[in-house]
């Protein structure tokens, strides 16, 4: 099964380590193929834009590359069998929320992961933003709080669809 990895973990050094050593490692261990948005766009292109001096040229380069990154991610969501979404943070990352909404619109099952114990919901009836949670649960998905629960949650989610 191809699993798209939605989440903000690629923005920080510690996040990248957890993404690679825990999330991707567990998906591969379970025999699935990760579709990693942090690896879909040529890193050399990103590094080239980051090296540009602040200003109009850099802004325009980011605009062009942002379009490519967004298109790559959307294509991967369309190609995947399931989305695994990291929901940690004081609020769900806006890009992750967009990917969840897009996946829902594509009829993809979504498995959420929230290990963050801070309160992040609209009210006590939800774990995260109620709309994000709705999209996950409505397509037969669930939200786990331990990477070690992924295998059982994948089985449960796939039975529900």
N, C-alpha and C positions, 0 to 999 in steps of 0.2 A: 504494500500500500504506500502511496506517495502522501506525505504529510507536510503541509505548509506550516512554517514556524513563524507565527505572528508575535511580535513583542519588541520591547525597547532594549533588549539586553546588549545589542551591538554598540550602543553609545558609550559604554564605559569599559575599562579594562577588566574590572571584576565581573561585570555582566557578560563580557565576551568569554571569560574563562568558564563561568557557570553554563553558558549557552553551549559551548563546545564539549566540556567535560561531563556535564550532567544531562542536559536536554538532548543534544544530538547523540551522545553516547547511548542513552537509553533507547531512543528510537531505533538506532542501528542494532543495538543488542536484541531488540524485539523483532528484528527482521524487516523493518520498514525503511523506506527511502525518504530522508529529510529533504524538503525543498526550502533551502535556507536563503531568505531574502538578503542576508548580509553577504552572500556569496554569488548572487545572481548578476551583479553588475561588476565589470572589470575593476578590481581595486586600484589599478594603475590610473584609471580615469578619475577616480575619486581623489587619489593622492595628487594628481596633476592640478585639479581645481583647488585643493587645499593649499598648495604651494603658491598659488597666485596671490599677489598683494591685494589687500583690501581695496575695493573700489568697483567701478562699473564693469570692468572686464571680468572680474571674479563673480560678480552678481549675475551677469549674463551667462557665464559658464555654468554656474549652479542651476540657473533656470533650465538650460538645455539638458543638463545631466539629471535634474529632478524629474523631468518628463520621461527620460529613459528608465530611471529607477522605478518610477511609478508604473510604467508599462510592463517592465519585467515582473514586478510583484503581482500585478493584476493577472498577467498570463499564467504565472505559477499557481495562483489561487484557482483559476479556471481549470488547470490541469490536475490539481490535487484531488485526493479522495477524502481528505479530512484536514481541518485546520487545528493546530495546537496553539493556543493563545496564552501568553504570559500576561496575567492581570495584576501583577504586583505594582505597588506605588500608592500614593495617597489617593490618586484617581487613575483609572485605566488610561494608559498612554493614548493620545488622540489618534495616532497612526494605527495602533492596534485596534482601537474601536472602529476605525474606518474599514480595516481589513475584515473584522468580524462582521460588520454590516454587509460588506461586499460578498463575503462567503455565504452569509445567510441568503442574500438575494440570488446567489447561484445554486442554492439548495444543498450546500455542503454541510456535513455535520461538523460541529466545533467542540473541542475539548478545551476547557479553561483550566488554568493553573494559577492558584493564588496561595502563596506561602506567607504572604505579608499579613501579620495579625492586626494591623491598624484598621480602624473603621474606615470604610470607603463607599458606603452605599447611600442611596437617597433616603432610606428609612430602614428600620430594623427587620423588614421582611426580605431584604436582599443582601447579598455579600458584596456586590459591586454596583455600579450604575445600573438601574433597573432595566434600561433598554438593552445594554450590553448583555446582562444576564438573561433577559428574555430571548435574544437571538441565539444564545448558546443552548438554552434549555428547550426552546421550541423546535429545534431541529434534532432533538434526541440526545443532545450533548449533556455534559455534566461539568462540574468544577471540582478539581482535586486540590489538595494542599500539600501533597508529597509526590515527588517524581517517582518514587517507588510504587505509587498507586496507578501509574500510567497503564500498565498492561490490563488490569481489571477494568479500568475506565474505558479503554479503547474497545474492549470486548462488549461492554455494556452499551456504549454509544453505537457501535456497528449493529448490534441486535435491534436497536430502537429505530434504525433507518430502513 
